[in-house]
Amino acid sequence: MVNKTHHDKADATPDAALAIGGGGVMKVEMVKGVEGYSIYFNDVRILGPKPWGGGTIVKRWTLSVEHAERLRDLLDEFIKSTGGTQ
């Protein structure tokens, strides 16, 4: 467990979440707050409740372009299987 408090960026936008960082990777973090777990891409909360008062980063990953392509394909298949549109 990483002993660091995580806060939402006040100026975060979906575009910020999609920005590729240095070295062609995206930062992914799992944050545990009082209401449960959240997932952040480049400091933008994508899933889960906002960790009010901060939260603890319990896991970090770096997402390469290759991993992002695999994730996209998986999400596309999920959307198709649920009758959603792309």
ABEGO torsion letter per residue (X at the ends): XBBBBBBBBAABBAAAAABBBBGGBBBBBBBBBAAEBBBBBGGBBABEBBBBGEBBBABBBBBBAAAAAAAAAAAAAAAAAAGBBX
